[in-house]
Amino acid sequence: MNERTTSRGTWLERWEPEDEAFWNAEGRARAWKTLVVTTASLTMAFITWFVVSALVVRLPQVGFQLSTGQLFWLAAMPGLAGGTLRLGHMFLISLYGTRSVVAISTAMLMLPLVGWYYAVQDPTTPFWVLMLLAFLAGLGGGNFSSFMPSTSLFFPKRLQGTALAIQAGIGNFGVSVVQFITPWIIGFALVGSIGGEAQTMTRGAVQSSVWLQNATLIYLPLVAAFALWSWVSLRSVPIVANFRQQLDIFGNPHTWVMTSLYIMTFGAFSGLSATFPLLIKQIYGGLPGAPDALSYAFYGPLVGSVARVAAGPVCDKVGGARVTQIAGLGMAACAVGVTFTTHPADMTGFATFVGAMLGLFFFAGVGNASTFKQMPMIFPPRQAGGVIGFTGALAAYGPFIFGLLFGWAFGAFGSADVVFRGLAVFFVFNVALNWWLYARRGAANPC
């Protein structure tokens, strides 16, 4: 027992989930309770991280003077912040424990939510302020790389695939929540005049009143409640390591392989989630009968999130590497398929475009679950937590990288085809890497 256990009441004295007697007596109940609390908070984190992607398509319609490039930058900035902040988050659980990290980082989500509440009500808000607020939205993205390593410590290896898939999948569901709820919640005065004045939204020749501030106002009480719930309910596993000790993961080549595999899956999921609304707008928005981008965009993250949850138990049964093979091949096929739908003359190809994109989201979600099953099988518990945090950090740059890539592709070629073809090549490379190291018969590290 260390000093922090007795003086702060935060750290558990004993935690041995691989001991069957301990797990049945007290481990199971606490582990699942912790999963529920941290997953609820992680969902709020993803909502905060992706709220900008739901707002950017509306900003020009209420009077913000922003270019296409600026819109893609705003969609990309939370990804840059999320990835960067995750690099710090990956060390926090072993330093400060689950209780403090989850509660405090959840409370900090109120900063970007309050900031966007005020900013969207003033179309003269400078672009640099919007960029700063987009960066602060990345606080939600950072949380993933401490919450997930925490969960990996609470569960035995045989259940980690399921537990991590549930947490990440439901957390990812926050992306769909924010893109689904935003078009509805901005349509009325949420709390009367107390919540701020309406803005006039112009779409073509049609004008209507909207309350864009509702897109963040609705989540403020939930964030506050979950932060308090986390502080009251959670405790921390007594697995501690200083900063220097945690750097040992970088000497293991499997860290870098798994990072590439997770960039393939979650990098694509997060990047496409952030840019899907703008892709619909850019490719089909100028055609007669063009759809409202947000009416379809939420389906992508929804499909990916459900796939991640469903794939977790499958990975526990058949192994993560085999499932990663299927996911990577499916992603490559769908990425190529999208390119046949990106030069429409009318709306007849829209359903095929959406179908190919949803296929990408589905296989990315499956791969998100399978790669997180692989990591605890390859690394010991503390290192597995660190690798989960690090891979999640780099993959979180997905929204930033995809935003820049699509912005560049449309500017240089007037099309996103070059990005999707490049993605297909990257996916095939990772499939080959995974097969050789983990999935083939006789692999040195089957997982």
C-alpha positions as CSV (number, residue, x, y, z in Angstrom):
1,M,0.0,0.0,0.0
2,N,1.4,3.4,-0.9
3,E,1.1,6.7,0.8
4,R,-1.5,8.0,-1.6
5,T,-3.9,5.1,-0.7
6,T,-4.1,6.2,3.0
7,S,-3.9,9.9,2.7
8,R,-6.2,10.6,-0.2
9,G,-8.7,7.7,-0.3
10,T,-8.4,7.6,-4.0
11,W,-6.2,4.6,-4.7
12,L,-7.4,1.0,-4.1
13,E,-5.2,-1.1,-1.9
14,R,-5.4,-4.2,-4.1
15,W,-6.4,-4.9,-7.7
16,E,-5.9,-8.3,-9.2
17,P,-8.5,-8.9,-12.0
18,E,-6.7,-12.0,-13.3
19,D,-7.3,-13.7,-9.8
20,E,-10.6,-15.4,-10.3
21,A,-11.5,-15.3,-6.6
22,F,-10.8,-11.6,-6.3
23,W,-12.6,-10.9,-9.6
24,N,-15.8,-12.7,-8.5
25,A,-15.7,-11.3,-4.9
26,E,-15.2,-7.6,-5.6
27,G,-13.4,-7.0,-8.9
28,R,-16.3,-7.5,-11.3
29,A,-18.7,-5.1,-9.7
30,R,-16.2,-2.3,-9.4
31,A,-14.9,-2.8,-12.9
32,W,-18.3,-2.6,-14.6
33,K,-19.3,0.3,-12.4
34,T,-16.2,2.2,-13.4
35,L,-16.8,1.3,-17.1
36,V,-20.3,2.8,-16.9
37,V,-19.2,6.1,-15.3
38,T,-16.1,6.6,-17.5
39,T,-18.1,5.7,-20.6
40,A,-20.7,8.3,-19.9
41,S,-18.0,10.9,-19.4
42,L,-16.2,9.7,-22.6
43,T,-19.4,10.2,-24.6
44,M,-19.6,13.8,-23.4
45,A,-15.9,14.1,-24.4
46,F,-16.6,12.9,-28.0
47,I,-19.7,15.2,-28.2
48,T,-17.5,18.2,-27.3
49,W,-14.7,17.1,-29.7
50,F,-17.0,16.9,-32.7
51,V,-19.5,19.7,-32.0
52,V,-17.5,21.9,-34.3
53,S,-18.0,19.6,-37.2
54,A,-21.8,20.0,-36.7
55,L,-21.5,23.8,-36.4
56,V,-19.2,24.7,-39.3
57,V,-21.8,23.8,-42.0
58,R,-24.2,26.3,-40.4
59,L,-21.9,29.2,-39.8
60,P,-21.9,30.7,-43.3
61,Q,-25.7,30.3,-43.3
62,V,-26.1,32.7,-40.3
63,G,-23.7,35.3,-41.6
64,F,-20.2,34.2,-40.8
65,Q,-17.9,35.2,-43.7
66,L,-15.7,32.1,-44.0
67,S,-14.0,30.6,-47.0
68,T,-14.1,26.8,-47.8
69,G,-10.5,26.6,-46.7
70,Q,-11.3,28.2,-43.3
71,L,-14.3,25.9,-42.8
72,F,-12.1,22.8,-43.4
73,W,-9.5,24.4,-41.0
74,L,-12.2,24.8,-38.3
75,A,-13.3,21.1,-38.8
76,A,-9.6,20.0,-38.7
77,M,-8.4,22.0,-35.6
78,P,-10.1,19.8,-32.9
79,G,-8.2,16.9,-34.4
80,L,-4.9,18.7,-34.1
81,A,-5.7,19.6,-30.5
82,G,-7.1,16.2,-29.6
83,G,-4.1,14.3,-30.9
84,T,-1.7,16.6,-29.1
85,L,-3.5,16.5,-25.8
86,R,-3.7,12.8,-26.0
87,L,0.1,12.6,-26.0
88,G,-0.1,14.1,-22.5
89,H,-3.2,12.1,-21.4
90,M,-1.5,8.8,-22.1
91,F,0.7,9.3,-19.0
92,L,-1.9,10.6,-16.6
93,I,-3.6,7.5,-15.2
94,S,-0.3,6.0,-13.9
95,L,0.6,9.4,-12.3
96,Y,-2.7,10.6,-10.9
97,G,-5.2,7.8,-11.1
98,T,-8.6,7.2,-12.7
99,R,-10.7,9.3,-10.2
100,S,-8.8,12.6,-10.5
101,V,-8.1,12.3,-14.2
102,V,-11.7,11.5,-15.3
103,A,-13.4,14.0,-13.0
104,I,-11.2,17.0,-13.8
105,S,-10.8,16.4,-17.5
106,T,-14.6,16.0,-17.8
107,A,-15.2,19.3,-16.0
108,M,-12.8,21.0,-18.3
109,L,-15.1,20.3,-21.3
110,M,-17.2,23.2,-20.1
111,L,-14.6,25.6,-21.4
112,P,-15.2,25.0,-25.2
113,L,-18.9,24.5,-24.7
114,V,-19.3,27.8,-23.0
115,G,-17.0,29.5,-25.6
116,W,-19.0,28.3,-28.6
117,Y,-22.2,29.2,-26.9
118,Y,-21.2,32.9,-27.1
119,A,-19.2,32.8,-30.3
120,V,-22.0,31.5,-32.6
121,Q,-24.3,34.3,-31.6
122,D,-22.0,36.9,-33.1
123,P,-21.1,36.6,-36.8
124,T,-18.4,39.2,-36.4
125,T,-16.4,36.8,-34.1
126,P,-12.8,36.9,-35.5
127,F,-11.6,33.7,-37.3
128,W,-8.7,33.4,-34.8
129,V,-11.2,33.2,-31.9
130,L,-13.1,30.5,-33.7
131,M,-9.9,28.6,-34.3
132,L,-9.0,28.9,-30.6
133,L,-12.4,27.6,-29.6
134,A,-12.0,24.7,-32.2
135,F,-8.7,23.9,-30.5
136,L,-10.3,23.9,-27.1
137,A,-12.9,21.4,-28.4
138,G,-10.0,19.1,-28.7
139,L,-10.0,18.7,-24.9
140,G,-12.7,16.1,-25.5
141,G,-10.5,14.3,-27.9
142,G,-7.6,14.2,-25.4
143,N,-9.6,12.4,-22.8
144,F,-9.7,9.1,-24.8
145,S,-6.0,8.4,-24.2
146,S,-6.5,8.4,-20.4
147,F,-9.9,6.9,-20.1
148,M,-9.2,3.8,-22.3
149,P,-5.9,2.9,-20.6
150,S,-7.8,3.2,-17.3
151,T,-10.4,0.7,-18.5
152,S,-7.7,-1.8,-19.6
153,L,-6.4,-1.9,-16.0
154,F,-9.7,-2.7,-14.5
155,F,-10.5,-5.8,-16.6
156,P,-8.9,-9.3,-17.0
157,K,-7.4,-9.9,-20.5
158,R,-10.1,-12.3,-21.5
159,L,-12.7,-9.4,-21.2
160,Q,-10.6,-6.5,-22.3
161,G,-11.8,-6.7,-25.9
162,T,-15.4,-6.5,-24.9
163,A,-14.9,-3.8,-22.2
164,L,-12.7,-1.5,-24.5
165,A,-15.1,-2.0,-27.4
166,I,-18.1,-1.0,-25.3
167,Q,-16.4,2.1,-23.9
168,A,-14.9,3.3,-27.1
169,G,-18.0,2.3,-29.2
170,I,-20.5,4.1,-26.9
171,G,-18.0,7.0,-26.6
172,N,-17.7,7.2,-30.4
173,F,-21.5,7.3,-30.4
174,G,-21.2,10.8,-29.1
175,V,-20.2,11.9,-32.6
176,S,-23.5,10.7,-34.0
177,V,-25.4,12.3,-31.1
178,V,-24.0,15.7,-31.8
179,Q,-24.6,15.5,-35.5
180,F,-28.1,14.1,-35.1
181,I,-29.2,16.4,-32.3
182,T,-27.7,19.7,-33.6
183,P,-30.2,20.2,-36.5
184,W,-33.1,19.6,-34.2
185,I,-32.0,21.4,-31.1
186,I,-31.1,24.6,-32.9
187,G,-34.6,24.9,-34.2
188,F,-36.2,26.4,-31.1
189,A,-35.5,28.5,-28.0
190,L,-34.2,25.9,-25.6
191,V,-34.7,28.0,-22.4
192,G,-36.5,31.0,-23.7
193,S,-34.8,34.4,-23.9
194,I,-32.4,33.3,-21.1
195,G,-30.5,31.1,-23.6
196,G,-29.8,34.0,-26.1
197,E,-31.4,35.5,-29.1
198,A,-32.1,33.7,-32.4
199,Q,-30.0,34.1,-35.6
200,T,-31.4,34.2,-39.1
201,M,-30.3,31.2,-41.2
202,T,-30.4,31.6,-45.0
203,R,-30.4,28.5,-47.2
204,G,-31.0,29.4,-50.8
205,A,-34.0,31.7,-50.9
206,V,-35.4,30.3,-47.6
207,Q,-34.9,32.1,-44.3
208,S,-35.6,30.7,-40.8
209,S,-34.7,31.4,-37.2
210,V,-32.2,29.2,-35.4
211,W,-30.5,29.2,-32.0
212,L,-27.0,27.8,-32.8
213,Q,-26.0,28.3,-29.2
214,N,-28.3,25.4,-28.2
215,A,-25.8,23.0,-29.9
216,T,-23.5,23.4,-26.8
217,L,-25.9,24.7,-24.2
218,I,-27.8,21.4,-24.0
219,Y,-24.7,19.5,-22.9
220,L,-23.5,21.9,-20.1
221,P,-25.6,20.4,-17.3
222,L,-24.7,16.8,-18.4
223,V,-21.0,17.6,-18.4
224,A,-21.2,19.1,-14.9
225,A,-23.2,16.1,-13.6
226,F,-20.9,13.5,-15.0
227,A,-17.8,15.3,-13.7
228,L,-19.3,15.2,-10.2
229,W,-20.4,11.6,-10.6
230,S,-16.9,10.7,-11.6
231,W,-15.4,12.4,-8.5
232,V,-17.8,10.7,-6.1
233,S,-17.9,7.2,-7.6
234,L,-14.5,6.4,-9.0
235,R,-11.3,5.0,-7.4
236,S,-7.9,4.3,-8.9
237,V,-6.0,1.1,-9.6
238,P,-2.7,1.0,-7.7
239,I,-0.5,0.6,-10.8
240,V,1.7,3.6,-10.8
241,A,4.8,4.6,-12.8
242,N,6.6,7.9,-13.2
243,F,7.0,9.6,-16.6
244,R,10.4,8.1,-17.4
245,Q,9.3,4.5,-16.6
246,Q,6.4,4.9,-19.0
247,L,8.7,5.7,-21.9
248,D,9.7,2.1,-22.2
249,I,6.9,1.4,-24.7
250,F,8.7,3.3,-27.4
251,G,11.6,0.8,-27.5
252,N,9.1,-2.0,-28.5
253,P,8.6,-2.2,-32.3
254,H,5.1,-3.5,-31.8
255,T,4.1,-0.1,-30.4
256,W,4.8,1.4,-33.8
257,V,3.0,-1.4,-35.7
258,M,-0.1,-1.1,-33.6
259,T,0.0,2.7,-34.0
260,S,-0.1,2.3,-37.8
261,L,-3.0,-0.2,-37.5
262,Y,-4.9,2.1,-35.2
263,I,-4.3,5.1,-37.4
264,M,-5.8,3.0,-40.2
265,T,-9.0,2.3,-38.2
266,F,-9.6,5.1,-35.7
267,G,-7.7,7.7,-37.7
268,A,-10.1,7.1,-40.6
269,F,-13.2,6.9,-38.3
270,S,-12.4,10.2,-36.6
271,G,-11.2,12.0,-39.8
272,L,-14.2,11.0,-41.8
273,S,-16.6,11.8,-38.9
274,A,-15.3,15.3,-38.8
275,T,-15.3,15.9,-42.6
276,F,-18.3,13.8,-43.8
277,P,-20.8,16.8,-43.5
278,L,-18.4,19.0,-45.6
279,L,-17.8,16.2,-48.1
280,I,-21.6,15.9,-48.7
281,K,-21.9,19.6,-49.1
282,Q,-18.9,19.9,-51.4
283,I,-19.7,17.0,-53.7
284,Y,-23.6,17.1,-53.8
285,G,-24.5,20.4,-52.2
286,G,-24.7,22.4,-55.5
287,L,-27.1,20.0,-57.3
288,P,-30.8,20.4,-57.5
289,G,-32.5,18.6,-54.6
290,A,-29.3,18.6,-52.6
291,P,-29.6,17.1,-49.1
292,D,-29.0,18.8,-45.8
293,A,-25.5,17.5,-45.0
294,L,-26.3,16.9,-41.3
295,S,-29.3,14.9,-42.1
296,Y,-27.0,12.1,-43.4
297,A,-23.7,12.8,-41.8
298,F,-24.6,11.3,-38.4
299,Y,-25.2,7.9,-39.9
300,G,-21.5,7.4,-40.5
301,P,-20.3,7.7,-36.8
302,L,-23.4,5.8,-35.7
303,V,-22.6,2.8,-38.0
304,G,-18.9,2.9,-36.9
305,S,-19.8,3.1,-33.2
306,V,-22.3,0.2,-33.3
307,A,-19.8,-1.9,-35.3
308,R,-17.2,-1.3,-32.6
309,V,-19.4,-2.4,-29.8
310,A,-20.6,-5.5,-31.7
311,A,-17.1,-6.5,-32.8
312,G,-15.7,-6.5,-29.3
313,P,-17.1,-9.9,-28.1
314,V,-16.3,-11.4,-31.5
315,C,-12.6,-10.4,-31.1
316,D,-12.5,-11.9,-27.6
317,K,-13.6,-15.2,-29.2
318,V,-11.6,-15.4,-32.5
319,G,-8.7,-13.0,-31.9
320,G,-8.2,-9.4,-32.9
321,A,-5.7,-10.0,-35.7
322,R,-8.1,-12.0,-37.8
323,V,-10.8,-9.4,-37.5
324,T,-8.3,-6.6,-38.3
325,Q,-7.6,-8.4,-41.6
326,I,-11.2,-8.3,-42.6
327,A,-11.7,-4.7,-41.5
328,G,-8.6,-3.5,-43.4
329,L,-9.6,-5.2,-46.6
330,G,-13.2,-3.9,-46.3
331,M,-11.9,-0.4,-45.8
332,A,-9.7,-0.6,-48.9
333,A,-12.6,-1.8,-51.0
334,C,-14.9,0.9,-49.8
335,A,-12.3,3.7,-50.2
336,V,-12.0,2.7,-53.9
337,G,-15.7,2.4,-54.3
338,V,-16.3,6.0,-53.1
339,T,-14.3,7.4,-56.0
340,F,-16.9,6.1,-58.5
341,T,-19.5,8.4,-56.9
342,T,-17.7,11.7,-56.4
343,H,-18.4,13.4,-59.8
344,P,-22.2,13.5,-59.9
345,A,-24.2,15.2,-62.6
346,D,-27.4,14.7,-60.5
347,M,-28.6,13.1,-57.3
348,T,-28.9,9.6,-58.6
349,G,-25.5,8.5,-57.3
350,F,-26.0,10.0,-53.8
351,A,-27.3,6.7,-52.3
352,T,-24.3,4.8,-53.6
353,F,-21.9,7.5,-52.2
354,V,-23.5,7.3,-48.8
355,G,-23.5,3.5,-48.9
356,A,-19.8,3.4,-49.7
357,M,-19.0,5.9,-47.0
358,L,-21.1,3.9,-44.5
359,G,-19.1,0.8,-45.5
360,L,-15.9,2.7,-44.6
361,F,-17.3,3.7,-41.3
362,F,-18.5,0.1,-40.6
363,F,-15.2,-1.6,-41.3
364,A,-13.3,1.2,-39.4
365,G,-15.5,0.5,-36.4
366,V,-14.8,-3.2,-36.6
367,G,-11.1,-2.5,-36.8
368,N,-11.2,-0.1,-33.9
369,A,-12.4,-3.0,-31.7
370,S,-10.0,-5.6,-33.1
371,T,-6.9,-3.5,-32.7
372,F,-7.7,-2.7,-29.1
373,K,-8.1,-6.4,-28.5
374,Q,-4.6,-7.0,-30.0
375,M,-2.8,-4.5,-27.7
376,P,-3.5,-6.1,-24.3
377,M,-2.6,-9.5,-25.8
378,I,0.8,-8.2,-27.0
379,F,1.9,-6.0,-24.0
380,P,1.8,-6.4,-20.2
381,P,-0.9,-4.4,-18.4
382,R,0.9,-1.1,-17.7
383,Q,2.6,-1.1,-21.1
384,A,-0.7,-2.0,-22.8
385,G,-2.3,1.0,-21.2
386,G,0.5,3.3,-22.4
387,V,0.3,1.8,-26.0
388,I,-3.5,2.3,-26.1
389,G,-3.0,5.9,-25.0
390,F,-0.2,6.6,-27.5
391,T,-1.9,4.9,-30.5
392,G,-5.1,6.7,-29.6
393,A,-3.2,10.0,-29.5
394,L,-1.7,9.7,-33.0
395,A,-4.9,8.4,-34.5
396,A,-6.7,11.4,-33.0
397,Y,-5.0,13.6,-35.6
398,G,-7.4,12.1,-38.1
399,P,-9.8,15.1,-38.1
400,F,-6.9,17.5,-38.6
401,I,-5.1,15.5,-41.3
402,F,-8.3,14.6,-43.2
403,G,-9.5,18.2,-43.0
404,L,-6.2,19.4,-44.5
405,L,-6.1,16.6,-47.1
406,F,-9.7,17.2,-48.3
407,G,-9.2,21.0,-48.3
408,W,-6.1,20.6,-50.4
409,A,-7.6,18.0,-52.7
410,F,-10.7,20.2,-53.5
411,G,-8.4,23.2,-54.0
412,A,-5.9,21.5,-56.2
413,F,-8.1,19.0,-58.2
414,G,-11.7,20.0,-57.4
415,S,-12.2,16.4,-56.2
416,A,-11.5,14.2,-53.2
417,D,-10.5,11.2,-55.3
418,V,-6.8,11.5,-54.7
419,V,-7.3,11.2,-50.9
420,F,-9.5,8.1,-51.1
421,R,-7.1,6.4,-53.5
422,G,-4.2,7.2,-51.1
423,L,-6.2,5.8,-48.2
424,A,-6.8,2.6,-50.1
425,V,-3.0,2.1,-50.6
426,F,-2.4,2.8,-46.9
427,F,-5.1,0.3,-45.8
428,V,-3.6,-2.4,-48.0
429,F,-0.1,-1.8,-46.5
430,N,-1.5,-2.2,-43.0
431,V,-3.4,-5.4,-43.9
432,A,-0.1,-6.9,-45.2
433,L,1.7,-5.7,-42.0
434,N,-1.0,-7.2,-39.7
435,W,-1.0,-10.5,-41.7
436,W,2.7,-11.0,-41.5
437,L,3.2,-10.2,-37.8
438,Y,-0.1,-11.3,-36.2
439,A,-2.7,-13.0,-38.3
440,R,-0.9,-15.6,-40.5
441,R,-0.4,-19.2,-39.4
442,G,3.0,-19.4,-37.6
443,A,3.2,-15.7,-36.8
444,A,5.6,-14.9,-34.0
445,N,3.0,-12.9,-32.1
446,P,-0.5,-14.2,-32.8
447,C,-3.2,-12.1,-31.2
